[in-house]
Amino acid sequence: MSVLLDVRNLETRFFTQDGIVNAVNGISFEVKEGETVGIVGESGSGKSVSMLSITRLLASPPGKITGGIALFQGRDLLQLEEKEMRKIRGGQIGTIFQDPMTSLNPVLRIETQLTEAMTSHLGMTRREAKQRAIELLEMVGIPGAKQRIRNYPHQFSGGMRQRVTIAIGLSCNPQLLIADEPTTALDVTIQAQIVELVKRLKIEIGMAVIWITHDLALLAGLAERIIVMYAGQIVEVAPLDRLYQNPRHPYTIGLLQSIPPLNAPQGSRLPSIEGLPPDLIRYPQGCPFAARCPFVVARCQEEDPNLEPVAEGHAVACWVKPTSS
């Protein structure tokens, strides 16, 4: 598989009254054609900001991309004129946002929101776009799509609204779909349905997927490769099976240990990662995880480790590189 997206040394800052927020700190990764990559980390780790930077949807001010490149099919997205970027965004790159009630316009019918991208990016007539929109709603499991296309967002349940946002993201047959925590606000049954839906549509359309989440368990049946982020950095990258079987960064080990086991005794407590993430305005010297790490050594307080390979396709940013056993 050839590389579809190649991000190198991406840096993003927020310039606020309190100081400069070091939101994304020199991350590099690749996404291959047809691949599903999971990006995991707690709130504030830089997952969403990284994707907003790549798609040029970052609010500016206060946000600013201060370094790096993002090559999509050989073109640097960070250097394109806004007119060119609009052709790619929504066309070749689709996005599903976390909250469908904020990503869907409450005063526009679903038909209008679905057909807009197709008339703009694909040059369809309004009749052609409407027919395609009905097909998309049927594809994502909206019953009575022909009638419901005239509804407003508030007339759909949370799960159905999220299906509509998926239909919008897929409307132009994108080569890359970015799903930014699309199941966070949904119950577990609907979560499973959305995950299965994206998996099926990925195969049908042949697209690559970046799935952003804080839930490692959710990625188990979805992603082929996982990127773990902490404090704006990538701390571990590995194929799914290898990451679950042999995590090598203390933060990844902590995340996996916090997943509830099926055979846990009633009333038992889950392990937790002690402490709090670092202040991104006053970024710490050394490893940003050092203050919370049970394996910390003196070097961790002084030097920030680079991402280094430990096996084929598996890289870790840690001086100790402990095993989970």
C-alpha positions in Angstrom: 0.0 0.0 0.0 1.3 3.5 -0.9 1.3 6.3 1.6 -1.7 8.6 1.4 -1.0 11.0 4.2 2.5 11.8 5.4 2.8 14.2 8.4 6.2 15.3 9.5 7.2 17.4 12.5 3.8 19.0 12.9 3.7 21.8 15.5 0.7 23.8 16.6 0.5 26.5 19.2 -2.3 28.6 20.8 -1.4 32.1 21.6 -3.5 33.1 24.6 -3.4 35.8 27.3 -2.0 33.4 29.8 0.8 32.3 27.5 1.6 30.0 24.5 -0.1 26.6 24.7 2.2 23.9 23.3 -0.7 21.8 21.9 1.1 19.7 19.2 4.8 19.2 19.6 6.6 17.9 16.5 4.5 14.8 15.6 5.2 12.6 12.6 3.1 9.7 11.2 1.8 8.1 8.0 -1.5 6.8 6.8 -1.5 4.3 4.0 -4.2 3.9 1.4 -7.1 1.8 2.8 -5.6 1.7 6.3 -7.4 2.4 9.5 -5.3 4.2 12.1 -6.5 4.8 15.6 -5.2 7.9 17.5 -5.7 7.5 21.3 -5.0 9.6 24.3 -6.8 11.5 27.1 -8.4 14.9 26.7 -5.8 17.6 25.9 -3.3 15.2 24.4 -3.4 16.9 21.0 -5.4 14.3 19.0 -8.2 16.6 17.7 -5.9 19.7 17.3 -3.6 17.6 15.1 -6.4 16.7 12.7 -7.8 20.3 12.8 -4.3 21.5 11.8 -4.0 19.0 9.0 -7.4 19.9 7.6 -6.8 23.6 8.2 -9.9 24.0 10.4 -8.0 25.4 13.3 -9.5 28.6 14.8 -6.9 31.3 14.1 -6.4 33.3 16.2 -5.6 31.9 18.7 -4.4 28.7 17.0 -1.4 28.7 14.6 0.5 26.0 12.8 4.1 26.8 13.6 6.0 24.0 11.9 5.9 20.8 9.8 4.4 19.5 6.6 1.3 17.4 5.8 1.7 15.7 2.5 -1.6 14.4 1.0 -0.9 12.6 -2.3 2.3 14.5 -2.4 0.8 18.0 -1.9 1.5 19.9 1.4 -1.9 20.7 2.8 -0.3 23.3 5.1 0.9 25.4 2.2 -2.2 25.3 -0.1 -4.3 28.4 -0.8 -7.6 28.3 1.0 -9.4 27.9 -2.4 -7.4 24.7 -3.1 -7.8 23.4 0.4 -11.6 23.7 0.1 -11.5 21.4 -2.9 -9.8 18.7 -0.8 -11.6 19.3 2.4 -15.0 17.6 2.2 -14.1 16.1 -1.2 -11.0 14.0 -0.9 -10.9 14.2 2.9 -14.1 13.7 4.8 -14.7 14.5 8.5 -17.1 13.2 11.1 -17.1 15.4 14.2 -17.7 14.4 17.8 -21.1 16.2 18.4 -23.6 16.0 15.6 -25.7 18.7 17.2 -22.9 21.2 16.7 -21.7 19.9 13.3 -25.2 19.9 11.8 -26.9 23.2 11.1 -30.1 23.2 13.2 -32.0 25.5 10.8 -31.3 23.6 7.6 -32.9 20.5 6.3 -30.8 17.3 6.1 -31.3 17.5 2.3 -29.6 20.9 2.1 -26.7 19.8 4.3 -26.1 16.5 2.4 -26.3 17.9 -1.2 -24.1 21.0 -0.6 -20.8 19.1 -0.8 -21.9 17.1 -3.9 -23.0 20.1 -5.9 -19.8 21.9 -4.9 -17.2 19.1 -5.2 -18.7 16.7 -7.8 -20.6 19.2 -10.0 -23.9 17.3 -9.6 -27.2 18.9 -10.4 -29.6 19.4 -7.4 -31.7 16.4 -8.6 -28.7 14.2 -8.9 -27.4 15.3 -5.5 -30.7 14.6 -3.9 -30.9 11.1 -5.3 -27.4 10.4 -4.1 -28.2 11.9 -0.7 -31.2 9.4 -0.4 -28.9 6.6 -1.3 -26.3 7.7 1.3 -29.0 7.8 4.0 -30.1 4.3 3.1 -26.4 3.2 3.1 -25.9 4.4 6.7 -29.2 2.8 7.9 -31.7 5.7 8.1 -35.2 4.1 7.5 -37.6 6.0 5.2 -34.7 8.0 3.8 -36.8 9.4 0.9 -39.2 11.1 3.4 -36.7 11.8 6.2 -34.3 13.7 4.0 -36.7 16.7 4.4 -36.4 16.6 8.2 -34.4 18.9 10.4 -31.6 17.6 12.7 -33.8 17.9 15.9 -36.2 15.4 14.4 -33.5 12.6 14.6 -32.2 10.7 17.7 -28.5 11.1 18.7 -27.5 7.9 16.9 -29.4 8.9 13.8 -27.9 12.3 13.7 -24.4 10.8 13.9 -25.4 8.5 10.9 -26.3 11.7 9.0 -22.9 13.2 9.7 -21.3 10.0 8.5 -23.3 10.2 5.3 -22.1 13.8 4.8 -18.5 12.8 5.4 -18.9 10.0 2.8 -20.9 12.0 0.3 -18.0 12.7 -2.1 -16.4 9.3 -1.7 -13.3 10.5 0.2 -10.0 8.8 0.0 -9.5 9.6 3.7 -12.1 9.8 6.5 -11.2 11.5 9.8 -13.6 10.4 12.6 -13.1 12.6 15.6 -14.5 10.7 18.6 -17.8 10.1 16.7 -19.3 7.8 19.3 -18.4 9.6 22.6 -21.9 10.9 23.3 -23.7 7.7 22.3 -24.6 4.6 24.4 -22.6 1.5 24.0 -25.2 -0.3 21.7 -25.2 2.7 19.3 -21.4 2.9 19.5 -21.1 -0.6 18.3 -23.5 0.0 15.4 -21.5 3.1 14.3 -18.2 1.3 14.5 -19.6 -1.6 12.4 -21.1 0.9 9.9 -17.8 2.6 9.4 -16.0 -0.7 9.0 -18.4 -1.8 6.3 -18.4 1.5 4.5 -14.6 1.6 4.6 -14.5 -1.7 2.7 -17.2 -0.7 0.2 -15.6 2.7 -0.6 -12.0 1.6 -0.2 -11.0 4.6 1.9 -8.4 5.1 4.7 -9.7 6.1 8.1 -8.2 8.0 11.0 -10.3 7.3 14.2 -9.6 9.6 17.1 -10.7 8.3 20.5 -9.8 8.2 24.2 -11.0 4.6 24.4 -8.5 1.9 23.5 -11.0 -0.9 23.9 -13.2 0.6 21.1 -10.3 0.4 18.6 -9.8 -3.4 19.2 -12.1 -4.4 16.3 -11.5 -1.4 14.1 -7.9 -0.2 13.7 -4.9 -1.9 12.1 -2.4 0.4 13.7 -2.6 2.7 16.8 -0.9 6.0 17.6 -0.8 6.9 21.3 -0.5 10.6 22.1 0.3 12.4 25.4 0.8 16.1 26.0 1.0 16.9 22.3 3.5 14.2 21.5 3.4 10.7 20.0 4.7 8.3 22.7 4.0 5.0 21.0 3.1 3.6 17.6 2.4 -0.1 16.9 0.2 -2.5 15.0 -3.0 -3.2 17.0 -2.1 -6.8 18.2 1.4 -5.9 19.2 0.2 -2.8 21.2 -2.3 -4.9 23.1 0.1 -7.8 23.7 3.3 -5.9 24.4 2.8 -2.2 25.1 6.2 -0.5 25.9 5.4 3.0 27.0 4.2 3.4 30.6 1.3 5.6 29.5 0.1 3.0 27.1 0.4 0.3 29.8 -1.7 2.5 32.1 -4.4 3.0 29.5 -4.7 -0.7 28.8 -4.8 -1.6 32.5 -7.7 0.8 33.0 -9.9 -1.1 30.5 -12.5 -3.1 32.6 -11.9 -6.9 32.3 -15.0 -9.0 31.6 -14.2 -11.2 34.6 -13.6 -8.4 37.1 -15.1 -9.2 40.6 -18.1 -7.0 41.5 -17.0 -3.9 43.4 -13.3 -4.2 42.3 -11.5 -1.0 41.5 -9.7 -0.3 38.2 -6.1 0.8 38.3 -5.7 4.5 37.4 -2.8 6.7 36.3 -1.8 8.9 39.2 -1.4 12.6 38.8 -2.4 15.1 36.1 -1.2 15.9 32.6 1.4 18.7 32.4 0.6 22.3 32.0 1.1 22.9 28.2 1.9 26.5 28.8 4.7 25.7 31.2 5.9 22.6 29.3 8.2 20.4 31.5 11.8 19.7 30.8 12.4 16.1 30.0 9.7 13.5 29.4 6.2 15.1 29.8 5.0 11.8 31.4 7.8 11.7 34.0 5.8 13.2 36.9 3.2 10.4 36.6 5.4 7.5 35.6 6.0 4.5 37.9 9.2 3.6 36.0 10.8 7.1 36.1 14.6 7.4 36.2 16.9 10.5 36.5 17.3 10.8 32.8 13.5 11.2 32.3 13.6 14.5 34.2 16.3 15.9 32.0 15.9 14.7 28.4 12.7 14.2 26.3 13.1 10.8 24.5 12.7 10.5 20.8 10.4 8.0 19.1 12.6 4.9 18.5 11.9 1.5 17.0 11.7 -1.5 19.3 10.3 -4.0 16.7 9.0 -3.9 13.1 6.3 -1.2 12.9 6.6 -0.6 16.7 8.2 2.6 18.0 8.3 4.1 21.6 9.4 7.4 23.1 10.7 6.2 26.5 14.1 5.8 28.1 13.1 2.7 30.1 10.7 0.9 27.6 9.2 -1.4 30.3 7.1 -4.4 29.4 3.6 -4.8 30.7 4.2 -8.2 32.3 
